[in-house]
Amino acid sequence: MKHYKTIGELYKSNGFPPPENPLMGILTFEESEKCTFLESEFTMAFYTIALTKLKSGTLQYGRTKYDHENGCLAFLKPHQKITINNIETSEKGFLIHIHEDFFIDHNLYKEIKNYGYFDYEVTEALHLSPKEEDIVWDLFNKITSEYYNNQDEYSKDIVITHIDSILKYAQRFYKRQFLNRSVLSGTIITKFTDVLKTYFEKGGFQKNGLPTVKYMAIQLALSPKYLSDVLKQETGKTALDHIHIALVMEAKNILMSTDKTVAETAYQLGFENPPYFSRLFKKEVGQTPTEYREQFLA
């Protein structure tokens, strides 16, 4: 599989105009124009912000295929596998490629890693409203104007400011998308609970211990970060919080319905370290397992 270490290498290999800056590149495409890459599978050593509306073809980022029936703003992190096949756009779109070294000496060098949507799958991309799309295009046009201008000592700061604005707006727009898709979020919560229930019933805790967020996400065909963000928005708790809550509920049941010791309860739930189980229980309940049981025996 081809790996593009630099933006210049990506553009040269695919016949695109060379980037104005070795650490940043911009590509735009119009309606009915094929955005063709010579390699059908590749990885890149830089971030990508993409506004795309596809008429045909497929795009896969990580494990999941992109839904080409809707336009979206997607955020791709370095070193993630990308698979494309005969992509043709239906409207205007753009690609911004940015090497992380472009952000050196700026707060965004660290802050960009805090934007969780770079860990989302493509099907979890941001579907913009017309007004939101206008905002993104306005920022993109400002970036483009500065990018193709005679660059000076202020150019980099100005461009980074507009990139930062896109990222911040995307954070806001995702909040809106989570709210607007509350029915979907509710479905995810229900399925999440069902997966945990099945895990309990099949002895998953005894065999494999506490299920990871990654495990839960795979069962729901979502990325771990998107799963946690959806649950956080809908319930105020992350995926790991919900796993811990389910665990404590099962622990309460064992403590109240059996004579098993705290250590035996911990082992039954898949914990090799009973003190860790007790700390987790106290964090969630406010009491140790022993204190919780004794209050009902008094």
C-alpha positions in Angstrom: 0.0 0.0 0.0 1.3 3.4 -1.0 2.2 5.8 1.9 2.6 9.5 1.1 5.1 11.1 3.4 4.8 14.6 2.0 2.0 16.6 0.4 4.3 17.3 -2.5 4.7 13.6 -3.1 0.9 13.1 -3.1 0.3 15.8 -5.6 3.2 14.9 -7.9 2.2 11.2 -7.9 -1.3 12.0 -8.9 -0.7 14.8 -11.4 -2.0 17.6 -9.2 -0.5 21.1 -9.3 2.4 21.4 -6.8 1.4 22.8 -3.4 2.2 26.5 -2.7 3.6 25.4 0.7 5.4 22.1 1.3 3.5 21.7 4.5 0.0 22.6 3.2 -1.9 21.9 0.0 -5.3 22.8 -1.4 -7.3 21.0 -4.0 -10.8 22.0 -5.3 -13.1 20.1 -7.6 -16.2 21.2 -9.5 -19.4 19.4 -10.4 -19.0 16.3 -12.6 -15.2 16.5 -12.2 -13.6 13.3 -11.2 -11.3 13.6 -8.2 -9.0 10.8 -9.3 -6.1 9.3 -7.3 -3.8 6.9 -9.0 -3.6 4.7 -5.9 -6.8 3.1 -4.8 -5.5 2.3 -1.3 -3.1 4.6 0.5 -2.2 6.3 3.7 -0.9 9.9 4.3 1.3 11.4 6.9 -0.8 14.6 7.3 -4.3 15.8 8.3 -7.0 16.2 5.7 -10.2 18.4 5.8 -12.6 17.4 3.0 -15.9 18.9 1.9 -17.3 16.3 -0.5 -20.5 15.5 -2.3 -20.2 12.3 -4.4 -22.2 11.4 -7.5 -20.7 7.9 -7.9 -17.9 5.8 -6.7 -16.8 4.7 -3.2 -14.6 6.1 -0.5 -13.6 4.1 2.5 -11.8 5.5 5.5 -10.6 3.0 8.1 -13.2 0.2 8.2 -16.3 2.0 6.9 -17.6 3.1 3.5 -18.6 6.7 2.9 -22.3 7.3 2.2 -22.1 9.1 -1.1 -25.7 10.1 -1.1 -25.1 13.0 1.3 -22.5 15.8 1.3 -20.3 16.1 4.3 -17.3 17.6 5.9 -14.9 14.9 6.9 -11.7 15.1 9.0 -9.0 12.5 8.4 -6.0 12.0 10.6 -2.5 10.9 9.5 -1.7 7.3 8.8 -5.3 6.1 8.4 -6.0 3.8 5.5 -8.0 5.3 2.7 -9.6 3.3 -0.1 -11.2 5.0 -3.1 -12.8 3.7 -6.4 -14.1 5.8 -9.4 -15.1 8.8 -7.3 -17.0 11.5 -9.2 -18.3 14.6 -7.4 -21.8 16.0 -7.8 -21.1 19.6 -6.5 -18.2 21.8 -5.6 -15.9 20.4 -3.0 -12.4 20.8 -1.6 -9.5 19.0 0.1 -7.1 20.7 2.5 -4.0 18.8 3.4 -2.0 20.0 6.4 1.2 18.5 7.8 1.3 18.8 11.6 4.7 20.6 11.3 2.7 23.5 9.8 1.3 24.1 13.3 4.6 24.2 15.1 4.9 27.2 17.4 1.1 27.5 17.4 -1.4 26.3 20.0 -3.2 24.3 17.3 -0.2 21.9 17.1 -1.5 20.4 20.4 -5.1 21.4 20.2 -5.9 19.7 16.9 -5.3 16.3 18.7 -8.2 17.2 21.0 -10.8 17.3 18.2 -12.2 13.9 18.5 -13.9 13.9 15.1 -10.5 13.1 13.5 -11.1 9.6 15.0 -14.6 9.2 13.5 -15.3 7.0 10.6 -16.3 8.6 7.3 -19.9 7.5 7.8 -19.8 9.6 11.0 -18.8 12.7 9.1 -20.5 16.1 9.5 -23.5 16.7 7.4 -23.8 20.4 6.9 -26.9 22.5 6.7 -26.9 25.1 3.9 -26.1 27.9 6.3 -23.3 25.9 7.9 -21.9 25.1 4.4 -21.8 28.8 3.6 -19.8 29.4 6.7 -17.3 26.7 5.8 -17.0 27.9 2.2 -16.4 31.5 3.5 -13.5 30.3 5.7 -12.1 28.1 2.9 -12.2 31.1 0.5 -10.3 33.2 3.0 -7.7 30.4 3.4 -7.4 30.1 -0.4 -7.0 33.8 -0.9 -4.2 34.0 1.6 -2.7 30.7 0.4 -2.3 31.9 -3.2 -1.3 35.4 -2.3 2.3 36.5 -2.1 3.0 34.9 1.3 4.7 37.0 3.9 5.4 36.9 7.6 1.6 37.1 8.4 0.3 34.5 6.0 0.8 31.4 8.1 -0.8 33.0 11.2 -3.8 34.1 9.2 -4.3 30.7 7.5 -4.0 28.9 10.8 -6.6 31.2 12.3 -9.1 30.3 9.6 -8.3 26.6 9.9 -8.8 26.8 13.7 -12.2 28.5 13.0 -13.3 25.6 10.7 -12.4 23.1 13.5 -14.2 25.1 16.1 -17.3 25.5 13.9 -17.2 21.8 13.2 -17.3 21.1 16.9 -20.4 23.3 17.2 -22.0 21.7 14.1 -21.4 18.2 15.4 -23.3 19.2 18.6 -26.2 20.2 16.4 -26.0 17.0 14.4 -26.1 14.9 17.5 -29.2 16.8 18.7 -30.9 16.6 15.3 -30.3 12.9 15.1 -31.5 12.2 18.6 -33.6 9.3 17.3 -30.5 7.7 15.9 -28.7 8.4 19.2 -31.5 6.8 21.1 -31.2 3.7 18.9 -27.5 3.6 19.7 -28.1 3.8 23.4 -30.6 0.9 23.2 -28.3 -1.2 21.1 -25.4 -0.4 23.5 -27.5 -1.6 26.4 -28.4 -4.8 24.5 -24.8 -5.6 23.7 -23.8 -5.2 27.3 -26.7 -7.4 28.4 -25.7 -10.1 26.0 -22.1 -9.8 27.1 -23.2 -10.4 30.7 -25.5 -13.3 29.8 -22.8 -15.1 27.8 -20.3 -14.8 30.6 -18.2 -12.2 28.9 -17.1 -10.7 32.2 -15.9 -14.0 33.5 -14.1 -14.9 30.3 -12.7 -11.6 29.2 -13.2 -9.1 32.0 -14.6 -5.6 31.5 -15.6 -5.0 27.8 -13.6 -2.1 26.2 -15.1 0.8 24.5 -13.4 -0.5 21.3 -15.2 -3.8 21.7 -18.6 -2.1 22.2 -17.9 0.2 19.2 -17.1 -2.8 16.9 -20.4 -4.5 17.9 -22.2 -1.3 16.9 -20.2 -0.6 13.7 -19.0 2.7 15.0 -15.7 4.3 15.9 -14.9 4.3 19.7 -14.7 8.1 19.8 -18.0 8.7 17.9 -19.8 6.2 20.2 -18.6 8.0 23.3 -19.4 11.4 21.9 -23.0 10.4 20.9 -23.6 8.9 24.4 -22.0 11.9 26.1 -24.3 14.3 24.2 -27.4 12.2 24.8 -26.9 11.1 28.4 -24.0 13.1 29.8 -21.9 10.0 30.2 -19.3 8.4 28.0 -19.3 4.8 26.7 -16.8 3.9 29.5 -19.1 5.5 32.1 -22.0 3.3 30.8 -19.9 0.2 30.9 -19.0 1.0 34.5 -22.6 1.6 35.5 -23.7 -1.7 34.0 -20.8 -3.4 35.9 -21.8 -1.9 39.2 -25.5 -2.8 38.7 -24.4 -6.5 38.2 -22.1 -6.2 41.2 -25.0 -4.9 43.4 -27.1 -7.9 42.3 -24.4 -10.4 43.2 -23.7 -8.7 46.6 -27.4 -8.7 47.5 -28.4 -12.1 46.2 -25.4 -14.2 47.2 -23.0 -14.8 50.1 -20.0 -14.3 47.9 -17.2 -12.2 49.3 -16.1 -8.9 47.6 -13.1 -10.7 46.1 -15.3 -13.6 44.8 -17.7 -11.0 43.3 -14.8 -9.2 41.6 -13.5 -12.5 40.2 -16.9 -13.4 38.9 -17.1 -10.1 37.1 -13.7 -10.7 35.4 -11.5 -8.6 37.7 -8.1 -10.1 38.5 -7.5 -7.3 41.0 -10.3 -7.1 43.7 -9.0 -3.8 45.1 -9.4 -2.2 41.7 -13.0 -3.5 41.6 -13.6 -2.0 45.0 -12.2 1.4 44.0 -14.4 1.4 40.9 -17.5 0.4 42.9 -16.9 3.2 45.4 -16.4 5.8 42.7 -19.7 4.9 41.1 -21.8 4.3 44.3 -20.0 6.4 46.9 -19.6 3.3 49.1 -17.3 0.3 49.1 -18.9 -3.1 48.2 -18.7 -4.1 51.9 -20.4 -0.8 53.1 -23.1 -1.2 50.4 -23.9 -4.7 51.6 -23.8 -3.9 55.3 -26.3 -1.1 55.0 -29.0 -3.6 54.1 -27.9 -6.1 56.9 -28.1 -3.6 59.7 
